[in-house]
Amino acid sequence: MNIGAAAECSGMPPKTIRYYESVGLIQPAERRGNGYRDYSDKDVATLRFVHRARGLGFTIEECRELLALYRDRERASGEVKKIALDRVATIDGKIAELQGMRSALMMLAHRCHGDDRPDCPILEDLAKASGVVSREHND
């Protein structure tokens, strides 16, 4: 099947498929006599595997490791579990960071009157953090 059909079957845009080929994450598809890529069912299964892994947040390098482990019938499942748990730890760190950002923004929004007055604690905090001198001190 051509790249458009492979993209539709895998849920991945053709541009992403070409990118994954260019970085060596997946093997380049065989070429037909006319130069077009020709994807097999096995290729599409690999694309689906990568699409699902990327959807779960695995990096390209982690996908490379997971594909190698998937193909290795002598693998220890503990290696796969470690990669998954490492990804969970990374996600937990990002969640904590996002919760901190949310908390800070909620605190700033709560301090802002949100009315017609020009003073705004949100802008003052951003200016203070950036080292910008407030307008009041420039007069």
PyMOL commands that set and color helices and strands:
alter all, ss='L'
color gray80, all
select helices_A, chain A and resi 3-10+14-22+41-55+60-71+77-111+121-130+135-138
alter helices_A, ss='H'
color red, helices_A
select strands_A, chain A and resi 30-31+37-38
alter strands_A, ss='S'
color yellow, strands_A
deselect
rebuild
show_as cartoon
